[in-house]
Amino acid sequence: MKNNIIGNNLYHARKYLDLTIEQVANILDISLQEVKDYECGSAIPDSEMIINFSKLYGILCIDILTEHNFNMSKDEKAIAELIKFKTELNKHID
């Protein structure tokens, strides 16, 4: 789904948090169709809506806008972040 990074991220973040489309629509005060359109890529959320999704899902806006893996468990994510940090640190040391 590389051609729909934003929609893919919104879908997986919602699923990761075990939220329904209806819950998201109600919380963000938008229609069910808008949520579906954002997730399938037929519409792109504006910057304000991306911020709203970010706050709702507890993630950074950059995590919505770039490839991100929401399918990992929290432990797997923590390990991946540590590996990423160590790799970046090693780049600066070398």
DSSP file (Angstrom, degrees, kcal/mol; ACC not computed):
  #  RESIDUE AA STRUCTURE BP1 BP2  ACC     N-H-->O    O-->H-N    N-H-->O    O-->H-N    TCO  KAPPA ALPHA  PHI   PSI    X-CA   Y-CA   Z-CA
    1    1 A M    >         0   0    0      0, 0.0     3,-2.1     0, 0.0     7,-0.2   0.000 360.0 360.0 360.0  34.3    0.0    0.0    0.0
    2    2 A K  G >   +     0   0    0      1,-0.3     3,-0.7     2,-0.1    65,-0.0   0.787 360.0  60.6 -61.0 -27.6    2.9    2.4   -0.6
    3    3 A N  G 3  S+     0   0    0      1,-0.3    -1,-0.3     2,-0.1     3,-0.1   0.546 110.7  41.4 -77.8  -4.9    0.6    4.6   -2.8
    4    4 A N  G <>  +     0   0    0     -3,-2.1     4,-2.7     1,-0.1    -1,-0.3  -0.381  67.2 148.4-136.7  56.2   -1.6    5.2    0.2
    5    5 A I  H <> S+     0   0    0     -3,-0.7     4,-2.6     1,-0.2     5,-0.2   0.923  74.5  47.7 -60.5 -47.4    0.7    5.6    3.2
    6    6 A I  H  > S+     0   0    0      2,-0.2     4,-2.6     1,-0.2    -1,-0.2   0.948 115.3  44.1 -61.9 -49.7   -1.5    8.1    5.1
    7    7 A G  H  > S+     0   0    0      1,-0.2     4,-2.6     2,-0.2    -1,-0.2   0.904 113.5  51.3 -61.7 -41.9   -4.6    5.9    4.7
    8    8 A N  H  X S+     0   0    0     -4,-2.7     4,-2.6    -7,-0.2     5,-0.2   0.915 111.7  47.4 -61.3 -44.1   -2.7    2.8    5.6
    9    9 A N  H  X S+     0   0    0     -4,-2.6     4,-2.6    55,-0.3     5,-0.2   0.903 111.7  49.8 -66.0 -41.3   -1.3    4.4    8.7
   10   10 A L  H  X S+     0   0    0     -4,-2.6     4,-2.1    -5,-0.2    -2,-0.2   0.924 112.8  47.8 -62.9 -43.1   -4.7    5.7    9.8
   11   11 A Y  H  X S+     0   0    0     -4,-2.6     4,-2.5    28,-0.2    -2,-0.2   0.950 115.2  43.5 -61.6 -50.5   -6.2    2.3    9.3
   12   12 A H  H  X S+     0   0    0     -4,-2.6     4,-2.7     1,-0.2    -2,-0.2   0.861 112.6  52.0 -69.1 -35.2   -3.5    0.4   11.2
   13   13 A A  H  X S+     0   0    0     -4,-2.6     4,-1.7    -5,-0.2    -1,-0.2   0.919 111.7  47.8 -64.8 -41.9   -3.3    2.9   14.0
   14   14 A R  H  <>S+     0   0    0     -4,-2.1     5,-2.5    -5,-0.2     4,-0.2   0.934 114.6  45.3 -62.6 -46.1   -7.1    2.6   14.5
   15   15 A K  H ><5S+     0   0    0     -4,-2.5     3,-1.4     1,-0.2    -2,-0.2   0.896 108.8  56.4 -64.8 -40.3   -7.0   -1.2   14.4
   16   16 A Y  H 3<5S+     0   0    0     -4,-2.7    -1,-0.2     1,-0.3    -2,-0.2   0.865 110.7  44.6 -59.5 -36.8   -4.0   -1.2   16.8
   17   17 A L  T 3<5S-     0   0    0     -4,-1.7    -1,-0.3    -5,-0.2    -2,-0.2   0.421 113.4-122.6 -87.9   1.5   -6.0    0.8   19.3
   18   18 A D  T < 5 +     0   0    0     -3,-1.4     2,-0.3    -4,-0.2    -3,-0.2   0.892  59.0 150.4  59.0  43.4   -9.0   -1.5   18.7
   19   19 A L      < -     0   0    0     -5,-2.5    -1,-0.2    -6,-0.1     2,-0.2  -0.805  40.1-132.5-103.1 147.9  -11.3    1.4   17.7
   20   20 A T     >  -     0   0    0     -2,-0.3     4,-2.2     1,-0.1     5,-0.2  -0.546  24.2-113.4 -90.6 163.2  -14.1    1.2   15.2
   21   21 A I  H  > S+     0   0    0      1,-0.2     4,-2.7     2,-0.2     5,-0.2   0.892 119.4  55.1 -60.5 -38.8  -14.8    3.5   12.4
   22   22 A E  H  > S+     0   0    0      2,-0.2     4,-2.5     1,-0.2    -1,-0.2   0.910 106.6  49.3 -62.0 -43.3  -17.9    4.6   14.2
   23   23 A Q  H  > S+     0   0    0      2,-0.2     4,-2.6     1,-0.2     5,-0.2   0.926 112.6  47.4 -62.7 -44.6  -16.0    5.5   17.3
   24   24 A V  H  X S+     0   0    0     -4,-2.2     4,-2.7     1,-0.2    -2,-0.2   0.931 112.2  49.7 -62.5 -45.7  -13.4    7.5   15.4
   25   25 A A  H  X>S+     0   0    0     -4,-2.7     5,-2.3     1,-0.2     4,-0.7   0.914 113.1  46.8 -60.2 -43.8  -16.1    9.4   13.5
   26   26 A N  H  <5S+     0   0    0     -4,-2.5     3,-0.4     3,-0.2    -2,-0.2   0.920 114.0  46.7 -64.8 -44.7  -18.0   10.2   16.7
   27   27 A I  H  <5S+     0   0    0     -4,-2.6    -2,-0.2     1,-0.2    -1,-0.2   0.910 119.3  39.5 -65.3 -42.6  -14.9   11.4   18.5
   28   28 A L  H  <5S-     0   0    0     -4,-2.7    -1,-0.2    -5,-0.2    -2,-0.2   0.493 107.3-126.4 -86.7  -2.8  -13.6   13.5   15.7
   29   29 A D  T  <5 +     0   0    0     -4,-0.7     2,-0.3    -3,-0.4    -3,-0.2   0.923  68.6 120.7  55.8  49.1  -17.1   14.7   14.8
   30   30 A I      < -     0   0    0     -5,-2.3    -1,-0.2    -6,-0.2    -2,-0.1  -0.835  67.3 -87.2-130.0 170.9  -16.9   13.7   11.2
   31   31 A S     >  -     0   0    0     -2,-0.3     4,-1.7     1,-0.1     5,-0.1  -0.370  29.1-118.8 -79.3 158.9  -18.9   11.2    9.1
   32   32 A L  H  > S+     0   0    0      1,-0.2     4,-2.5     2,-0.2     5,-0.2   0.893 116.4  57.1 -57.9 -40.4  -18.2    7.5    8.8
   33   33 A Q  H  > S+     0   0    0      1,-0.2     4,-2.9     2,-0.2    -1,-0.2   0.864 102.0  54.4 -63.1 -36.5  -17.6    8.1    5.1
   34   34 A E  H  > S+     0   0    0      2,-0.2     4,-2.5     1,-0.2    -1,-0.2   0.931 109.2  47.4 -63.2 -44.4  -14.9   10.6    5.8
   35   35 A V  H  X S+     0   0    0     -4,-1.7     4,-2.4     1,-0.2    -2,-0.2   0.940 114.2  47.5 -61.3 -46.2  -13.0    8.1    7.9
   36   36 A K  H  X S+     0   0    0     -4,-2.5     4,-2.5     1,-0.2     6,-0.3   0.910 111.4  50.9 -60.8 -43.0  -13.4    5.4    5.3
   37   37 A D  H  X>S+     0   0    0     -4,-2.9     6,-1.6     1,-0.2     5,-1.2   0.900 111.1  48.1 -63.3 -41.4  -12.3    7.8    2.5
   38   38 A Y  H  <5S+     0   0    0     -4,-2.5     3,-0.2     1,-0.2    -1,-0.2   0.926 114.1  46.7 -64.0 -44.0   -9.2    8.8    4.5
   39   39 A E  H  <5S+     0   0    0     -4,-2.4    -2,-0.2     1,-0.2   -28,-0.2   0.856 115.3  44.0 -69.9 -34.8   -8.3    5.2    5.2
   40   40 A C  H  <5S-     0   0    0     -4,-2.5    -1,-0.2    -5,-0.2    -2,-0.2   0.609 112.0-117.9 -87.3  -9.9   -8.8    3.9    1.7
   41   41 A G  T  <5S+     0   0    0     -4,-1.1    -3,-0.2     2,-0.3    -4,-0.1   0.548  81.8 119.1  90.6   7.1   -7.0    6.9    0.2
   42   42 A S  S   <S+     0   0    0     -5,-1.2     2,-0.3    -6,-0.3    -4,-0.2   0.633  84.2  29.4 -80.5 -11.0   -9.8    8.4   -1.8
   43   43 A A  S    S-     0   0    0     -6,-1.6    -2,-0.3    -7,-0.1    -1,-0.1  -0.990  74.9-142.2-141.8 148.7   -9.5   11.5    0.3
   44   44 A I        -     0   0    0     -2,-0.3    -6,-0.1    -3,-0.1    -5,-0.1  -0.948  24.9-122.9-112.7 126.2   -6.5   13.0    2.0
   45   45 A P        -     0   0    0      0, 0.0   -39,-0.0     0, 0.0     2,-0.0  -0.369  26.4-121.2 -66.8 144.4   -7.0   14.6    5.4
   46   46 A D     >  -     0   0    0      1,-0.1     4,-2.4    -2,-0.0     5,-0.2  -0.234  36.1 -91.4 -76.1 175.7   -5.9   18.3    5.7
   47   47 A S  H  > S+     0   0    0      1,-0.2     4,-2.1     2,-0.2     5,-0.2   0.863 126.4  52.5 -60.8 -38.0   -3.3   19.3    8.3
   48   48 A E  H  > S+     0   0    0      1,-0.2     4,-2.1     2,-0.2    -1,-0.2   0.913 110.8  47.4 -63.6 -41.8   -5.9   20.1   11.0
   49   49 A M  H  > S+     0   0    0      2,-0.2     4,-2.8     1,-0.2    -2,-0.2   0.879 108.8  54.2 -68.8 -36.8   -7.5   16.6   10.6
   50   50 A I  H  X S+     0   0    0     -4,-2.4     4,-2.6     1,-0.2    -1,-0.2   0.914 109.0  49.4 -61.6 -41.2   -4.0   15.0   10.7
   51   51 A I  H  X S+     0   0    0     -4,-2.1     4,-2.5     2,-0.2    -2,-0.2   0.914 110.2  51.0 -62.8 -42.0   -3.4   16.7   14.0
   52   52 A N  H  X S+     0   0    0     -4,-2.1     4,-2.5     2,-0.2    -2,-0.2   0.924 111.7  46.4 -61.8 -44.9   -6.8   15.5   15.2
   53   53 A F  H  X S+     0   0    0     -4,-2.8     4,-3.0     2,-0.2     5,-0.2   0.916 110.8  54.3 -61.6 -42.1   -6.0   11.9   14.3
   54   54 A S  H  X>S+     0   0    0     -4,-2.6     5,-1.9    -5,-0.2     4,-1.1   0.920 111.1  43.9 -58.1 -46.7   -2.5   12.3   15.9
   55   55 A K  H  <5S+     0   0    0     -4,-2.5    -1,-0.2     2,-0.2     3,-0.2   0.918 115.0  49.0 -65.2 -44.1   -4.1   13.4   19.2
   56   56 A L  H  <5S+     0   0    0     -4,-2.5    -2,-0.2     1,-0.2    -1,-0.2   0.923 118.1  38.6 -62.5 -45.2   -6.7   10.7   19.1
   57   57 A Y  H  <5S-     0   0    0     -4,-3.0    -1,-0.2    -5,-0.2    -2,-0.2   0.557 105.7-125.0 -85.9  -8.1   -4.3    7.9   18.3
   58   58 A G  T  <5 +     0   0    0     -4,-1.1     2,-0.3     1,-0.3    -3,-0.2   0.867  70.0 118.6  68.1  36.0   -1.6    9.2   20.6
   59   59 A I      < -     0   0    0     -5,-1.9    -1,-0.3    -6,-0.2     2,-0.1  -0.843  68.8 -95.0-128.2 165.8    1.0    9.2   17.8
   60   60 A L    >>  -     0   0    0     -2,-0.3     3,-0.8     1,-0.1     4,-0.7  -0.462  30.3-120.3 -77.1 152.1    3.1   11.9   16.1
   61   61 A C  H >> S+     0   0    0      1,-0.2     4,-1.9     2,-0.2     3,-1.1   0.875 114.9  60.9 -57.9 -36.9    1.9   13.5   12.8
   62   62 A I  H 3> S+     0   0    0      1,-0.3     4,-1.5     2,-0.2    -1,-0.2   0.813  96.9  59.5 -62.5 -28.9    5.0   12.2   11.2
   63   63 A D  H <4 S+     0   0    0     -3,-0.8    -1,-0.3     1,-0.2    -2,-0.2   0.753 108.0  45.6 -70.8 -22.7    3.9    8.7   12.0
   64   64 A I  H << S+     0   0    0     -3,-1.1   -55,-0.3    -4,-0.7    -2,-0.2   0.829 115.6  45.9 -82.2 -35.5    0.8    9.3   10.0
   65   65 A L  H  < S+     0   0    0     -4,-1.9     2,-0.3   -56,-0.1    -2,-0.2   0.641 112.6  47.5 -86.9 -15.9    2.6   10.9    7.0
   66   66 A T  S  < S-     0   0    0     -4,-1.5   -57,-0.0    -5,-0.2     0, 0.0  -0.825 101.8 -73.6-125.0 163.1    5.4    8.3    6.6
   67   67 A E        +     0   0    0     -2,-0.3     2,-0.3   -65,-0.0    -2,-0.1  -0.296  60.6 167.0 -56.7 133.2    5.7    4.6    6.5
   68   68 A H        -     0   0    0    -63,-0.1     2,-0.8    -4,-0.1    -5,-0.0  -0.993  35.0-131.4-150.6 147.0    5.1    3.2    9.9
   69   69 A N        +     0   0    0     -2,-0.3     3,-0.5     1,-0.1   -60,-0.0  -0.857  28.3 165.3-109.2 102.2    4.4   -0.3   11.3
   70   70 A F        +     0   0    0     -2,-0.8    -1,-0.1     1,-0.2     7,-0.1   0.411  65.8  79.4 -90.5   1.0    1.5   -0.3   13.7
   71   71 A N  S    S+     0   0    0      2,-0.0    -1,-0.2   -56,-0.0     2,-0.1   0.628  71.3  97.1 -84.8 -13.1    1.3   -4.1   13.6
   72   72 A M  S    S-     0   0    0     -3,-0.5     2,-0.0     1,-0.1     0, 0.0  -0.400  80.9-110.6 -74.4 152.6    4.2   -4.7   16.0
   73   73 A S     >  -     0   0    0      1,-0.1     4,-2.4    -2,-0.1     5,-0.2  -0.296  34.2-103.5 -71.2 167.6    3.5   -5.3   19.6
   74   74 A K  H  > S+     0   0    0      1,-0.2     4,-2.2     2,-0.2     5,-0.1   0.883 124.1  50.5 -62.7 -37.9    4.5   -2.7   22.1
   75   75 A D  H  > S+     0   0    0      2,-0.2     4,-2.4     1,-0.2    -1,-0.2   0.917 110.0  49.6 -65.3 -42.8    7.6   -4.7   23.1
   76   76 A E  H  > S+     0   0    0      1,-0.2     4,-2.5     2,-0.2    -2,-0.2   0.885 110.8  50.7 -62.6 -38.6    8.6   -5.2   19.5
   77   77 A K  H  X S+     0   0    0     -4,-2.4     4,-2.6     2,-0.2    -1,-0.2   0.920 109.4  50.2 -64.9 -43.3    8.2   -1.4   18.9
   78   78 A A  H  X S+     0   0    0     -4,-2.2     4,-2.2     1,-0.2    -2,-0.2   0.917 112.5  46.9 -61.9 -42.9   10.4   -0.6   21.9
   79   79 A I  H  X S+     0   0    0     -4,-2.4     4,-2.4     2,-0.2    -1,-0.2   0.916 111.7  50.9 -64.6 -43.0   13.1   -3.0   20.7
   80   80 A A  H  X S+     0   0    0     -4,-2.5     4,-2.4     1,-0.2    -2,-0.2   0.890 110.3  49.6 -62.3 -39.8   12.9   -1.6   17.2
   81   81 A E  H  X S+     0   0    0     -4,-2.6     4,-2.7     2,-0.2    -1,-0.2   0.892 110.3  50.3 -66.6 -39.3   13.3    2.0   18.6
   82   82 A L  H  X S+     0   0    0     -4,-2.2     4,-2.7     2,-0.2    -2,-0.2   0.914 111.6  47.9 -64.5 -41.9   16.3    0.9   20.6
   83   83 A I  H  X S+     0   0    0     -4,-2.4     4,-2.5     2,-0.2    -2,-0.2   0.921 112.6  49.0 -63.9 -43.5   17.9   -0.7   17.6
   84   84 A K  H  X S+     0   0    0     -4,-2.4     4,-2.4     2,-0.2    -2,-0.2   0.919 112.2  48.4 -61.5 -44.3   17.2    2.4   15.6
   85   85 A F  H  X S+     0   0    0     -4,-2.7     4,-2.6     2,-0.2    -2,-0.2   0.921 112.0  48.8 -62.1 -45.0   18.6    4.7   18.3
   86   86 A K  H  X S+     0   0    0     -4,-2.7     4,-2.7     2,-0.2    -2,-0.2   0.902 110.7  51.0 -62.7 -41.5   21.8    2.5   18.6
   87   87 A T  H  X S+     0   0    0     -4,-2.5     4,-1.6     2,-0.2    -1,-0.2   0.922 112.3  46.1 -62.5 -44.6   22.2    2.6   14.8
   88   88 A E  H  X S+     0   0    0     -4,-2.4     4,-1.4     2,-0.2    -2,-0.2   0.898 112.5  51.0 -64.6 -40.8   22.0    6.4   14.7
   89   89 A L  H  X S+     0   0    0     -4,-2.6     4,-1.6     1,-0.2     3,-0.3   0.916 107.7  52.4 -62.7 -43.6   24.3    6.7   17.7
   90   90 A N  H  X S+     0   0    0     -4,-2.7     4,-2.5     1,-0.2    -1,-0.2   0.852 103.8  58.1 -62.4 -34.1   26.9    4.5   16.0
   91   91 A K  H  < S+     0   0    0     -4,-1.6    -1,-0.2     1,-0.2    -2,-0.2   0.885 109.4  44.5 -61.4 -38.5   26.7    6.7   12.9
   92   92 A H  H  < S+     0   0    0     -4,-1.4    -1,-0.2    -3,-0.3    -2,-0.2   0.773 113.9  49.4 -79.1 -26.4   27.7    9.7   15.0
   93   93 A I  H  <        0   0    0     -4,-1.6    -2,-0.2     1,-0.2    -1,-0.2   0.881 360.0 360.0 -78.2 -40.3   30.5    7.8   16.8
   94   94 A D     <        0   0    0     -4,-2.5    -1,-0.2    -5,-0.2    -2,-0.2   0.483 360.0 360.0 -68.9 360.0   32.1    6.3   13.8
